Amino acid sequence: MNIEEELKLVRKAQRNVESFEELYDLYFPKVYGFIMTKIRNQELAEDLTSEVFIKILEALPKFQARGLPFGAWVFRIVRNHLK
């Protein structure tokens, strides 16, 4: 998926929270996999992944495209949450 297609999904989710599911489906495996490699505990990784997606959903209205992929923004949230 290119940046423009991804931004269309983001804008759609910003207008309609039910559309967030598409972003969740796209990023869940990546976020969970990243957290799992850092944590190496399935139960904790699942909990942290849920917490991260809550943060992403809450912050989504403030997201502004700045020429970087949405994933860069997502993983900044992930890394900050794991600190």
N, C-alpha and C positions, 0 to 999 in steps of 0.2 A: 504494500500500500504506500503510495507516495504522500508527501506532505499535504498537498491540496485535498486529496481524498480524506485523509485523516482529519484535516481542519473542518471539512464538511460534517463529519461525524461529531466533532466537538461542538460546533455551532448548533447542530441539531439537538444535542444533549443539553446545551445551555438554554435552549428555548423550551425543551420538554424533557423533564427529568426521566421519564419512562424510556427515552432514547439512550440513556446512559448505559443500558444493557449492552449495546453494541460495542462501546468502548471497554466495558468490563470484560466481555468475551474476548476482545482483541488483546487486552493487556493482562488478564488474569494469569495465563500460563507463564508469561515473562516475569511478572512481579513475584508470583509464588516461587518460580524456579530460582530467581535471584535470592530471595529471602532464604529459601531452603539451603542454598549453597553456603550462606553465611551462618545460619543457625543450626542446621543439621538436626532438627527436632521437628517432626511432622506436626504435632499438635500446636507447638508454639508458632511454627511458620504459618499454619492456617489462621491462628488468632491474629498474628501480626499482619497478614495479608488482608484480613477483614478490616482491621483498624486503618490500614493504608487506604483502602478503597473508600472508607467513610470519609477520610480526610480529603481524598481526591474529589469526591462528590460535593463535599461542603465548599471546597475551594474553586470548583469548576466555574462558577459565575464570574470569578475574578481573573480567570485565565485570559491572557492576551497573547495572540500570535506575534512572535518576534523573529520570524525567519528560521526558528529551530523546530524540529519535530516535537509533537505533543509528548512523545515518549521521554524526551529529555526532561520535561517538566514533571512528568509522572515519576521518573526515577530520582529526581531531586527530592521529591516528597518521600519516596521510599528510603533513600539514604538518610535523610534528616530524621525519619521515624526510628531508624535502627540505631541512632547515636545514643 
